[in-house]
């Protein structure tokens, strides 16, 4: 793993979001190039485990919150992305450090 960069949680997507959720849920910290060795957690299990509230949005297709604060809802193009972002936000805050090579330009 080379250099880490800080990314706003609501902007995490793709392999960077997968990496962040595996860092929270996985038994060990996944290495950026070895993400495919780790299975992503089931979204319904995360909803139950973290008491995530998921709603259909108006400006965004989906909104999810795991902090019990409607001002912390995380947007997502899909239900899974919104839930993953909500869990990352609840555990890591408004920004998270991820390997730079995972950021999609």
Secondary structure, DSSP 4 states (H G I P E B T S, - for coil): ---EEEEEGGG--HHHHHHHHHHHHSSSPPPGGGGGGSPPPPHHHHHHHTT-EEEE-SSSSEEEESSS-GGG-EEESSHHHHHHHHHHHHHH-SEEEEEGGG---
